[in-house]
Amino acid sequence: MVIEINQPEGWKPIGNIGLHEIDWINRHTELGIFIGEKQHWNQGYGRDAIRLVLRYGFQSLNLNRIYLRVFETNPRGIHSYENAGFKLEGRLREDIFLNGKYRDTLIMSVLRSEWQDVEV
């Protein structure tokens, strides 16, 4: 799904968000999100998009768990996910080689039972 913002000249795409590899038997999926240009970071667009996708995943798709992966070097993303209700589940130690160092990948998730629908 495309994340767009309404500007005077019309709708402008600024990123994308989606649910990937839905496991219908175990009712879980992975969330992925990307906001491209830094000028659109910290504006609440990602937060609102995540809330809408969580609502869709839990209410329309009847999922039980939505998870994501985030690099430990992304504190802004981690904070945003925590604000959306995600909790740290685990850590893949030295999972990626980034800027000359091995870094951890964090696994975060939110369960249907702990999710609270928030109006966007």
C-alpha positions as CSV (number, residue, x, y, z in Angstrom):
1,M,0.0,0.0,0.0
2,V,1.2,3.5,-0.8
3,I,1.4,6.1,1.9
4,E,0.3,9.4,0.4
5,I,-0.1,13.0,1.8
6,N,-2.4,15.6,0.4
7,Q,-0.6,18.7,-0.8
8,P,-1.9,21.8,-2.7
9,E,-0.8,20.3,-6.0
10,G,-2.4,16.9,-5.2
11,W,-1.6,13.6,-3.5
12,K,2.1,12.8,-3.2
13,P,3.4,9.3,-2.4
14,I,5.9,9.4,0.4
15,G,6.4,5.7,1.3
16,N,4.8,2.3,1.5
17,I,3.5,-0.1,4.1
18,G,2.3,-3.7,3.9
19,L,1.6,-7.0,5.5
20,H,3.9,-9.8,4.1
21,E,3.7,-13.5,4.0
22,I,0.4,-13.9,5.8
23,D,0.2,-17.2,7.6
24,W,-3.5,-18.0,7.5
25,I,-3.2,-21.1,9.6
26,N,-1.4,-19.5,12.5
27,R,-2.9,-16.1,11.9
28,H,0.2,-14.0,11.8
29,T,2.1,-11.7,9.4
30,E,5.1,-9.4,9.1
31,L,4.7,-5.7,8.7
32,G,7.0,-3.6,6.6
33,I,7.0,0.2,6.3
34,F,9.2,2.7,4.5
35,I,9.0,6.5,4.5
36,G,11.4,7.7,1.8
37,E,12.3,11.4,2.2
38,K,13.6,12.6,5.6
39,Q,11.5,15.8,5.4
40,H,8.4,13.5,5.9
41,W,9.9,11.7,9.0
42,N,8.6,12.7,12.5
43,Q,5.4,14.0,11.1
44,G,3.2,11.2,12.3
45,Y,2.6,9.7,8.8
46,G,4.2,6.4,9.7
47,R,2.4,6.2,13.0
48,D,-1.0,6.8,11.4
49,A,-0.3,4.2,8.6
50,I,0.8,1.6,11.2
51,R,-2.4,2.2,13.2
52,L,-4.6,1.8,10.1
53,V,-2.7,-1.4,9.0
54,L,-3.0,-2.9,12.5
55,R,-6.7,-2.2,12.5
56,Y,-7.1,-3.9,9.1
57,G,-5.0,-6.8,10.2
58,F,-6.8,-7.5,13.4
59,Q,-10.3,-6.5,12.5
60,S,-10.6,-7.4,8.8
61,L,-8.1,-10.2,8.4
62,N,-8.7,-11.6,11.9
63,L,-5.0,-12.0,12.6
64,N,-3.6,-12.8,16.0
65,R,-0.1,-11.5,15.8
66,I,1.7,-8.9,13.7
67,Y,5.4,-8.7,13.9
68,L,8.3,-6.8,12.3
69,R,12.1,-6.7,12.2
70,V,14.1,-3.5,12.9
71,F,17.8,-2.9,13.1
72,E,19.1,-1.9,16.6
73,T,20.6,1.2,14.9
74,N,17.2,2.6,14.3
75,P,16.1,4.1,17.6
76,R,13.5,6.4,16.0
77,G,11.8,3.4,14.4
78,I,11.9,1.4,17.6
79,H,10.3,4.2,19.5
80,S,7.6,4.6,16.8
81,Y,6.8,0.9,16.9
82,E,6.6,0.9,20.7
83,N,4.2,3.8,20.6
84,A,2.0,1.8,18.2
85,G,1.9,-1.1,20.8
86,F,4.7,-3.3,19.6
87,K,6.8,-5.1,22.2
88,L,10.3,-6.5,22.0
89,E,10.1,-10.2,21.4
90,G,13.7,-11.1,20.6
91,R,17.0,-10.3,19.1
92,L,18.9,-11.8,16.2
93,R,22.5,-11.2,17.4
94,E,25.0,-9.9,14.9
95,D,22.5,-10.5,12.2
96,I,23.6,-7.9,9.7
97,F,27.0,-6.3,8.7
98,L,26.4,-2.5,8.6
99,N,29.0,0.2,8.3
100,G,31.9,-2.1,9.2
101,K,30.2,-3.7,12.2
102,Y,27.9,-6.6,12.9
103,R,24.6,-5.4,14.3
104,D,21.5,-7.0,15.9
105,T,18.1,-7.2,14.4
106,L,15.2,-6.8,16.8
107,I,12.0,-8.7,16.5
108,M,8.9,-6.8,17.8
109,S,5.3,-7.8,17.7
110,V,1.8,-6.8,18.8
111,L,-0.9,-9.4,19.7
112,R,-4.6,-8.9,19.0
113,S,-5.2,-9.4,22.8
114,E,-3.0,-6.4,23.7
115,W,-3.8,-4.2,20.7
116,Q,-6.1,-1.2,21.3
117,D,-7.7,0.5,18.3
118,V,-6.9,4.1,18.3
119,E,-8.7,6.6,16.0
120,V,-6.4,8.1,13.4
